[in-house]
Amino acid sequence: MLRRAAKGTSWSQFLDYASPALFDVMPVRALFAQGREFLSNGSDAERFARVREEMAASLDQRRVRVEIGGEPEDKVEKALPDLPDHQRRDIGHRILEVYFAQVFASQHALLDLRTESFFWSHDGRLHWNPRSIYVGWQPEFLAGLRDLYAGFYLDDETQFMRGLEQLCLEGSGDALRKHLGSGDQRSVRFETSAFHSNFHAIFLSCRDRGVALHRNFLALGIYLVCLYDVLEALGLEFDVRGAFERAHA
């Protein structure tokens, strides 16, 4: 029903990025509440422009080297995956900084991190032209998400566990650690198939425990898979912990 309601909208294609198992553990009311927000956001061009401007200012304040806007006149004609290794690595790290900065610097997140939304210019600038799908995080969800990431990357087990509790994921700590990566996360390769497998297990665990997930998990699922889409296409290993440290500071 949600897919039918979204048909023809600017965000309908993004539903394909969400894990099917997610729909088993999210109440219909929550799904439609998140869907209505996407519809409302996508239909208001002036509001989207304001959110983009605010996000551009937030990224600039955190010194994330990404420019939000249309395609640059001097863009490189090669697709991002065809660029040299050193440029792809730089691009991947900047996109990871965008991901974390939007979690920690704003109440909103522009979700469209797909490969085709980014353009590399000849002078080394990365341009981002996201579609009008974005979310205004609910305060309780955002607090949990921030605690989860900060607890993990700052090695604060108490904060990590608090994040799990706020997100109703108390029984999924091991699976989330697997998703976030072993070792020091300085050299991580992104594979969408592994992401789906890990989150499928998390959602099945939630279903078996009778947990009803927050509506913002739909937005987070889309956000994460868009991130995996571009980083997998870049085909390299990335310093995720370093990107977190730069964007979180």
N, C-alpha and C positions, 0 to 999 in steps of 0.2 A: 504493500500500500504506500509506503514511504517513497519507493522508487517511482510509482505512478504519479504521486503528488509532485515529485521533483522534475518530472519529464518536461523538457523544454526550458528549464531554468539554467542559470549560469553555473549552478553547483551540482547539477544532476550527475555529471560524469565522475565527480569525486566520490560518490557512493561506492563505486567499484573498488576504491582504495581501502575501504573498511573491511576488516576480517569478518567473514560470514558468521563465525562463532560469537562475535560481539552481539549480534541480534538475538542470540539465545539468552543473554544475561542482562539485557536492558529492557525495562518495562516499556510497553507500547506508548504509554503517556510520555515517558521521558524521551523516547525516540522522536515523537511528534513535536515535543517542545523544542528540541534541538533543531529539528527540521524547519519549524516555523521561524526560528531565529535566522537560519541560513536564508530562507526565502525573503524575509524582511530585509536582511542586510544586503542581499544581492539585488534588490529592487530599488534601493535608495542610493543613487549615484553620488549625491552630495555628501551623505554620511560616509560612504566608502572613501571619498576623496579626503575627508577630514581624518579618518583613521589612518590612511596612507601617509598623510602629512605628519601626523603625530608619531607614527612608527619611524618615518625617516629621521625625525628629530631625535628620537630615542636611540636609534642605531648610531647616529652621528655623535651623540653625547658619549656613547660607549666606545667610540672609535672603531666601529665595525665598518669595514671598507666595502660597503655595498650601496649603490645608488638606486633608489626606488623611482621608477618612471618607465617611459616607453623604450622602444628599441633605439639605441644610439645610432647616429648617422655613420660613425666610423667603426661599426661593429665588425668583428672578424667573421667571415662567411663560414668558416668551419664550425661544425657542431661541437659542443663542449667535449664530448668523448674523443674527438679527433685532435684535440690540442696537445702540445707536448706535455710530458709528465710534470715538469715543474709548474706549469700553468694550471694543470688540472689539480695538483696538490694544493696550490694556493687557493683556487676556487672552492675546493671542498672544505678547507678550513674556514674560509669566510662564510660559507653557507651554514656550517655547524655553529659559528658564532651567532648568525642570525637566529637559528633555532633556539639557542639558549637565551639570547638577549630578549627575545619575545616572551619567554617564560618569566624572566626575572625583572624586566624593565617596564612592563606594560600590563594592563588588564585585558588587552586584546592580543590576538595573534592572526596574522595573515597566513592562511594555511597552504597556499599554493607554492610549494617548493619544487615543483616538477622541473625536469631538465629544460623543457621548452620555455620556461618562464625566465630564464637567465640568458644574458648576452655578454660576451667578452669583447671589449673594445681594443683597438690597436695600441692605446696608451696604457693598457693594464688596468682599466677600470671594469668592475663587475656591475652590470645593470640588472635589476630585478623588476619584472613587469607582471605582478601576480594578478590572477583573476579575482573577481569580487566575492570570494568565499573567505569569510573570516568569522572569528568567534569572540564574544565578550565572555571571558571565563567567569564562572560563578565563584565568589570569594572563597568558599570553603573548599572547592575543588582546586583552585589555584594555590591555596595555602598548602594543601597536601602534596601537590605536584612539586612545588618549590622545596618542601622539606624532603621529599623523596630524592630529588636530584642533588640537593646540597648535602644531605646526609651521606649519599653514596660517594660523591666526588671529593668531599671534605673528610671522608673516613670518620663520620660521626654516626655511630650505630644508633644512638638514642634518637637523633633527628630522622634517620632513615626509617626507623620503626614507627615514629610518630606520623611520618608521611604515609606509610602503609595503612595505619589505622584510620587516618582521615579519608583515605580513598577506598576503605573497606576491602583492602587487599592483604589483610594480616596473614592469610595462609599462602601467600604467593611470593614471599620474600626471596626464596631460592630461585624461583623462575625469573623474577625480575633482575636479580643479580646476574643470571645467565644472559638475559637480554642486554643488560648494560655492559657486560664484558668482563672477562677475567683479566688477571694481571694488573698493569697500571693504566690500561686503556690509552696508551700512547701510540699504538699501531693497530688500528681496528679496520677490518674490511667489512663492508656492508653488503648483505645478501638479503633480498626481499623474501626469498623462500624461507630462510632461517627466522626472519622476523615473524612471518605468518605462523610458522610452526611453534615458536615460543609463546606468542600471544594466544594461539589456539589452545595451548595447554593451560594458560592462565585463565582464560574465559571458561573452559570446561571445569576447572577447579572451582571457580566462582559459582557456576551453575550447580555443581554437585553439593556445594555448601549452602545453596539457597540465597546467594548474595545477589542483590539487585544493584547494578552499577549506575553511577551518576550519568546524567545525560551528556556531560562534557567529554565522556570517554569516546563518543562518536567523533567529536572534533579532534581529540587527541589521536585517535586511530588514523584519521585522514592525514593529519599533520605529520605523523611519524612515517607513514608509508610514502608520502610525497618526499620526505627527507631521504628515505632509503632508495627511492626511485632515482634521484639525482646522484647520490653518492655511489650507488652500485654502477650506474652508467659511467662514472668517472674512472672506475676500475682500479683504484689504488687503496692503500691503507692510510688512515688518518689519525691524527692526534686528538682524540675526543676530549680527553682530560684537559689538554692545553686550551682547546676552544672554550670549554666550560670556564676555566680559570680566567680567561680574558673577558668573556661576556658577563660573568657573574660579578666581577670585581666592581 
